[in-house]
Each structure stands twice: as structure tokens, then as C-alpha cells.
Amino acid sequence: MHHETPKRAALIGAGMVAATHVAACAEAAGVTLHAIQSRSPDRARALADRAEALTGQPVTVHADLAS
């Protein structure tokens, strides 16, 4: 029996395409959206809230790549 290790994904940017990526992560088996980084914290938080509603898993928001 083969078991895949769960994958954690992160998005860089919260632009127009990011919502599509949030939905894809929510639908993909074995993938959890872990974090979203964006220079626009409000947009990133809105996307994170959407992902959390779809999956029930917490998503962290980062304002820069260093955090």
C-alpha cells in the first residue's frame, strides 16, 4: 500500500489568479494551503479566510517573504 506524504502549499501574491489556486488546493487530495504572502495583507487575509472556510484548516498570512 502506497501512502503519499501530505503536501503543504503556499501562495505568493493575492491577485486575480490566486483565488483559482485557493480552490485548486482545496480540491486537491493530500494538499493543504499553509500560507499566503502578499504586499496587500487585506487581500491575503480575505483569501486565507476563503481557504479556511473551504478546508477547515488554518492559513497564515505574511506581508513579506522573510516572515
C-alpha positions, 0 to 999 in steps of 0.5 A: 500500500502506497501512502503519499506524504501530505503536501503543504502549499503556499501562495505568493501574491493575492491577485486575480489568479490566486483565488483559482489556486485557493480552490485548486488546493482545496480540491486537491487530495493530500494538499493543504494551503499553509500560507499566503504572502502578499504586499496587500495583507487585506487581500491575503487575509480575505483569501486565507479566510476563503481557504479556511472556510473551504478546508477547515484548516488554518492559513497564515498570512505574511506581508513579506517573504522573510516572515 
